Amino acid sequence: MDFSSKLLEEAVNEMSQLPGIGRRTALRLVLHLLKQPESQTVALSKALLDLKTEVKFCRKCHNISDTDLCEICASHNRQKEVVCVVEDIRDVMAIENTSQYRGLYHVLGGKINPMEGVGPSQLTIRSLVEKAKNGEIEEIIFALSSTLEGDTTNFYIFKQLEGVNVKTSTIARGISVGDELEYADEVTLGRSITNRIPFESSLRN
């Protein structure tokens, strides 16, 4: 792809590094931004910079937040003894959209994946186990995607909880094996949360 401007080429190169954005799509987006009023581009740049420099992670659940304690953890209307374990904020948003779950969350920040160099120490597993050992949790719901990496992560956490007085369950398999949680429709996901099963039962299936 030949560019008549080095500035245009640099902008396209940066844009094309985003997930799912090829160079042609990046070029279309950059040209669109060029046509917009300068104030709109400045506002976009400021929003992205503020996101990078000012966003926080909830000290309790590790969800993305504007404050030290996210709105979900700070709410008095949640079941604080029930914690749903998810991969990232997209899964929190997906489950919240079902309006079927009123507990708290614990965001791992990924899944165990040795092929990509992601081990348990790169995730927030330790703080989850500590909360369980401290008696803060009565039930942990595993809501990771039903992939090999998700199942491996579930099982690793389950083994870390041996001897801890906490109930473990997993979402019902209304979610197809291999599917990512964030792409499930709200009705199916809501039913999977409501009809969750003991985690030990999922190991025998």
C-alpha positions as CSV (number, residue, x, y, z in Angstrom):
1,M,0.0,0.0,0.0
2,D,1.6,3.3,-1.2
3,F,1.0,6.4,0.8
4,S,1.3,10.0,-0.4
5,S,2.0,11.2,3.2
6,K,4.3,9.8,5.8
7,L,2.0,11.1,8.5
8,L,-0.9,9.2,7.0
9,E,1.2,6.1,6.8
10,E,2.2,6.4,10.4
11,A,-1.4,6.9,11.5
12,V,-2.5,3.8,9.5
13,N,0.3,1.7,11.0
14,E,-0.7,2.6,14.5
15,M,-4.4,2.1,13.9
16,S,-3.8,-1.3,12.2
17,Q,-2.2,-2.6,15.4
18,L,-5.7,-2.7,17.0
19,P,-7.4,-6.2,17.2
20,G,-9.4,-7.0,14.1
21,I,-8.3,-3.9,12.2
22,G,-6.4,-4.6,9.0
23,R,-4.6,-1.9,7.0
24,R,-7.5,-1.2,4.7
25,T,-9.9,-0.7,7.5
26,A,-7.2,1.4,9.3
27,L,-6.9,3.6,6.3
28,R,-10.7,4.0,6.1
29,L,-10.8,5.0,9.8
30,V,-7.9,7.4,9.5
31,L,-9.3,9.1,6.4
32,H,-12.7,9.4,8.2
33,L,-10.9,11.1,11.1
34,L,-9.3,13.6,8.7
35,K,-12.7,14.7,7.5
36,Q,-14.0,15.3,11.0
37,P,-13.7,18.7,12.8
38,E,-10.5,19.0,14.7
39,S,-12.4,19.2,18.0
40,Q,-13.7,15.7,17.5
41,T,-10.3,14.2,16.9
42,V,-8.9,16.1,19.9
43,A,-11.8,14.7,22.1
44,L,-11.1,11.2,20.9
45,S,-7.4,11.6,21.6
46,K,-8.1,13.0,25.1
47,A,-10.5,10.1,25.9
48,L,-7.9,7.5,24.9
49,L,-5.2,9.3,26.8
50,D,-7.4,9.7,29.9
51,L,-8.3,6.0,29.7
52,K,-4.7,5.0,29.7
53,T,-3.5,7.3,32.4
54,E,-6.4,7.5,34.8
55,V,-8.3,4.2,34.7
56,K,-8.1,2.2,37.8
57,F,-8.6,-1.5,38.7
58,C,-11.0,-2.2,41.6
59,R,-8.9,-3.2,44.7
60,K,-11.4,-5.9,45.5
61,C,-12.5,-7.6,42.2
62,H,-9.9,-6.2,39.7
63,N,-12.6,-4.9,37.4
64,I,-11.9,-1.7,35.5
65,S,-13.1,1.3,37.4
66,D,-12.9,5.1,37.8
67,T,-12.4,4.7,41.6
68,D,-10.5,2.4,43.9
69,L,-13.7,0.4,44.5
70,C,-16.0,-0.3,41.5
71,E,-19.7,0.4,41.6
72,I,-20.6,-3.3,41.8
73,C,-18.4,-4.0,44.9
74,A,-19.5,-0.7,46.5
75,S,-23.2,-1.5,46.0
76,H,-25.3,-2.5,49.1
77,N,-27.7,-4.4,46.9
78,R,-25.3,-7.2,45.9
79,Q,-24.9,-10.7,47.4
80,K,-21.3,-10.1,48.7
81,E,-20.9,-13.8,49.7
82,V,-21.3,-15.0,46.1
83,V,-18.4,-14.3,43.6
84,C,-18.5,-15.0,39.9
85,V,-15.0,-15.6,38.4
86,V,-14.6,-14.2,34.9
87,E,-11.8,-13.6,32.5
88,D,-12.1,-9.8,31.9
89,I,-14.4,-6.8,31.9
90,R,-16.2,-7.9,28.7
91,D,-17.6,-11.0,30.6
92,V,-18.7,-8.8,33.5
93,M,-20.6,-6.6,31.0
94,A,-22.1,-9.7,29.3
95,I,-23.4,-11.1,32.6
96,E,-24.6,-7.8,33.9
97,N,-26.7,-7.4,30.8
98,T,-28.7,-10.5,31.7
99,S,-30.0,-9.0,34.9
100,Q,-29.9,-12.5,36.3
101,Y,-27.0,-12.2,38.7
102,R,-26.7,-10.1,41.9
103,G,-23.5,-11.3,43.4
104,L,-19.9,-9.9,43.0
105,Y,-17.2,-10.6,40.5
106,H,-13.5,-11.5,40.4
107,V,-11.7,-10.6,37.2
108,L,-8.7,-12.8,36.5
109,G,-7.3,-10.8,33.7
110,G,-7.0,-13.8,31.4
111,K,-6.8,-17.5,31.4
112,I,-3.9,-19.9,32.0
113,N,-2.3,-20.5,28.6
114,P,1.3,-21.9,28.6
115,M,1.5,-21.5,24.9
116,E,1.3,-17.7,25.3
117,G,3.3,-17.6,28.4
118,V,0.4,-17.0,30.7
119,G,0.7,-18.8,34.0
120,P,-1.2,-18.6,37.3
121,S,1.2,-15.9,38.6
122,Q,0.1,-13.6,35.8
123,L,-3.5,-13.8,36.9
124,T,-5.3,-12.6,40.0
125,I,-5.8,-16.1,41.3
126,R,-4.0,-15.6,44.6
127,S,-6.2,-12.8,45.8
128,L,-9.3,-14.9,45.0
129,V,-8.0,-17.8,47.0
130,E,-7.1,-15.5,49.9
131,K,-10.6,-14.1,50.0
132,A,-12.0,-17.6,50.1
133,K,-9.7,-18.6,52.9
134,N,-10.6,-15.5,54.9
135,G,-14.2,-16.6,54.9
136,E,-15.4,-13.7,52.7
137,I,-17.0,-16.0,50.1
138,E,-19.6,-18.7,50.5
139,E,-19.8,-19.6,46.8
140,I,-17.5,-19.2,43.8
141,I,-19.1,-19.5,40.3
142,F,-16.7,-20.4,37.5
143,A,-17.8,-18.5,34.5
144,L,-14.9,-18.7,32.1
145,S,-15.3,-19.6,28.5
146,S,-15.7,-23.3,27.8
147,T,-12.4,-23.7,26.1
148,L,-9.4,-25.8,27.0
149,E,-7.7,-22.8,28.6
150,G,-10.9,-21.9,30.5
151,D,-11.4,-25.4,31.8
152,T,-7.7,-25.6,32.8
153,T,-8.0,-22.3,34.7
154,N,-11.2,-23.5,36.5
155,F,-9.5,-26.7,37.5
156,Y,-6.4,-25.0,38.8
157,I,-8.4,-22.7,41.0
158,F,-10.6,-25.6,42.2
159,K,-7.4,-27.4,43.3
160,Q,-6.1,-24.3,45.1
161,L,-9.4,-24.2,47.1
162,E,-9.1,-27.8,48.4
163,G,-9.7,-27.8,52.2
164,V,-11.4,-24.3,52.0
165,N,-15.0,-24.1,53.2
166,V,-16.5,-22.7,50.0
167,K,-19.0,-24.0,47.5
168,T,-17.9,-24.1,43.9
169,S,-20.2,-24.2,40.9
170,T,-19.9,-23.6,37.2
171,I,-22.4,-22.1,34.7
172,A,-24.6,-24.6,33.0
173,R,-23.5,-25.6,29.5
174,G,-26.1,-23.6,27.7
175,I,-22.9,-22.0,26.4
176,S,-21.5,-24.3,23.6
177,V,-18.1,-25.8,24.2
178,G,-15.4,-23.6,22.7
179,D,-17.6,-20.5,22.7
180,E,-16.4,-17.2,24.3
181,L,-18.7,-15.9,27.0
182,E,-19.0,-12.4,25.7
183,Y,-20.6,-13.6,22.4
184,A,-23.4,-15.6,24.1
185,D,-26.9,-14.2,23.9
186,E,-28.3,-12.7,27.0
187,V,-31.1,-15.2,27.5
188,T,-28.7,-18.2,27.2
189,L,-26.1,-16.7,29.4
190,G,-28.7,-15.7,32.0
191,R,-30.1,-19.2,32.2
192,S,-26.5,-20.6,32.4
193,I,-25.9,-18.4,35.5
194,T,-29.3,-19.3,37.1
195,N,-29.0,-23.0,36.4
196,R,-25.4,-23.4,37.5
197,I,-24.2,-26.8,38.7
198,P,-21.6,-27.9,41.3
199,F,-18.2,-27.8,39.8
200,E,-17.4,-31.4,40.8
201,S,-20.3,-32.5,38.6
202,S,-18.7,-30.8,35.5
203,L,-15.5,-32.8,36.1
204,R,-17.4,-36.1,35.6
205,N,-19.1,-34.9,32.3
